[in-house]
Amino acid sequence: MSAWIPVALIAVGVAAILLEMFVPSFGIIGVAGFGCLIASVVLAYVHLGGTLGTVFLAAVLVLAPAMIFLGLKLFPRTFFGKWLIHREDLATPEARHAGLAGREGRALTDLHPAGTALVDGQRISVVTGGEYVGKDEAVTVVAVEGSRIVVRRSAGAGRPS
């Protein structure tokens, strides 16, 4: 047997592992790829001898982790990776609501002290500093502390007519 069959199995195995990173196959392609890599090493030892078998084993031990690492680095840039990983959902609450400090809105519910307000067209959960704010009263965002958005009744603002 010539060396081209184990070499072809290594090429197919590495390609299958990379393909697994980009095609959602629930591990079937990846398992087949690892099977090709193992088969290439076994065939090299059996038909080509211990020296070439060790060379094939070393190649597989270097190529498989390298391809997995490369695939994981490239995965977030693929269509499926972008669909699967929603970067905007990973933003911290501070980052999502950072621009709200100082903005005005109105209370959608009674705030005693927690409730819901409409600020910049966003319906958000808010708390007051302890005071009661009635429904439809104007409020101002005074602080954003993590996921906690603190508001107070706007100065000189009463209930809208």
C-alpha positions in Angstrom: 0.0 0.0 0.0 1.3 3.4 -0.8 1.4 6.4 1.5 -1.2 8.4 -0.4 -4.2 6.7 1.3 -3.2 7.7 4.9 -2.3 11.2 3.5 -5.7 11.4 1.8 -7.4 10.3 5.0 -5.6 13.1 7.0 -6.7 15.7 4.4 -10.3 14.5 4.5 -10.2 14.4 8.3 -8.8 17.9 8.7 -11.3 19.2 6.1 -14.2 17.5 7.9 -13.1 19.0 11.2 -13.0 22.5 9.7 -16.4 21.9 7.9 -17.9 20.9 11.3 -17.1 24.4 12.6 -19.1 26.1 9.8 -21.9 23.6 9.1 -24.3 22.7 11.9 -24.3 18.9 11.7 -24.5 18.1 15.4 -21.1 16.6 15.5 -21.6 14.0 12.7 -19.0 15.5 10.3 -16.5 16.1 13.1 -16.7 12.6 14.4 -16.2 11.3 10.8 -13.2 13.6 10.5 -11.7 12.3 13.7 -12.4 8.7 12.5 -10.4 9.5 9.3 -7.5 10.9 11.3 -7.4 7.8 13.5 -7.7 5.5 10.4 -4.8 7.3 8.7 -2.5 6.7 11.7 -3.6 3.0 12.0 -3.0 2.4 8.3 0.3 4.2 8.4 1.5 2.0 11.3 0.2 -1.2 9.8 1.2 -0.8 6.2 4.1 1.7 6.3 5.9 0.8 9.4 6.7 2.3 12.8 8.7 5.2 11.6 6.2 6.6 9.1 3.4 5.7 11.5 5.0 7.9 14.1 5.3 10.7 11.6 1.6 10.4 10.7 0.7 10.3 14.4 2.8 13.5 15.0 1.1 15.2 12.0 -2.3 14.3 13.4 -1.4 15.5 16.9 -0.3 18.8 15.5 -2.9 19.3 12.8 -6.1 18.4 14.7 -5.7 20.9 17.5 -4.4 23.6 15.0 -7.5 23.1 12.9 -9.8 23.2 15.9 -8.1 26.4 17.1 -8.3 28.0 13.6 -11.9 27.0 13.3 -12.9 28.5 16.6 -11.1 31.7 15.7 -12.9 32.0 12.4 -16.3 30.7 13.6 -17.6 34.0 15.0 -17.1 35.6 11.5 -19.2 33.0 9.7 -22.9 33.5 8.9 -23.9 30.7 11.3 -21.5 32.1 14.0 -23.0 35.6 13.6 -26.5 34.2 13.8 -25.7 32.1 16.9 -23.7 34.8 18.8 -25.7 37.9 19.3 -23.0 40.4 20.2 -25.5 43.2 21.1 -27.2 40.8 23.6 -23.9 40.4 25.4 -23.6 44.1 26.2 -23.7 44.9 29.9 -26.8 46.7 31.3 -24.6 49.8 31.9 -23.6 49.8 28.2 -27.2 49.4 27.0 -28.6 52.2 29.2 -25.5 54.4 29.5 -27.1 57.2 27.4 -30.2 57.4 29.6 -28.7 59.5 32.4 -30.2 63.0 32.4 -33.0 62.0 29.9 -36.6 62.7 30.5 -39.6 60.5 30.1 -42.9 59.7 31.8 -44.1 57.1 34.2 -46.2 54.4 32.6 -47.2 53.0 36.0 -47.2 54.3 39.5 -43.7 54.3 40.9 -43.7 53.4 44.5 -40.7 53.1 44.4 -40.4 50.7 41.4 -42.4 50.6 38.2 -42.1 51.2 34.4 -41.3 54.3 32.6 -41.0 55.4 28.9 -37.7 57.1 28.3 -36.5 57.9 24.7 -39.2 55.5 23.3 -37.9 52.6 25.5 -40.1 50.9 28.0 -37.8 50.3 31.0 -38.0 49.2 34.6 -37.1 52.0 36.9 -36.9 52.8 40.6 -37.2 56.1 42.5 -35.1 57.2 45.4 -38.0 56.3 47.7 -40.6 58.9 46.7 -43.9 58.1 45.1 -44.3 59.2 41.5 -47.8 58.8 39.9 -48.7 57.3 36.6 -48.1 59.7 33.6 -45.9 62.1 35.6 -42.7 63.4 34.0 -39.5 61.7 35.3 -35.8 62.3 34.8 -33.2 59.5 34.9 -30.7 60.5 37.6 -28.5 57.4 37.6 -27.8 54.1 35.9 -26.4 51.6 38.4 -25.9 48.3 36.6 -29.4 47.1 35.7 -31.0 49.5 38.1 -32.2 52.8 36.6 -33.0 55.5 39.1 -35.5 58.3 38.3 -37.1 61.2 40.1 -40.0 63.4 39.4 -39.0 66.1 37.0 -38.7 69.6 38.6 -41.8 71.7 38.1 -43.6 69.0 36.2 -47.0 67.8 37.3 -49.5 65.5 35.6 -50.0 66.2 31.9 -53.3 67.6 30.9 
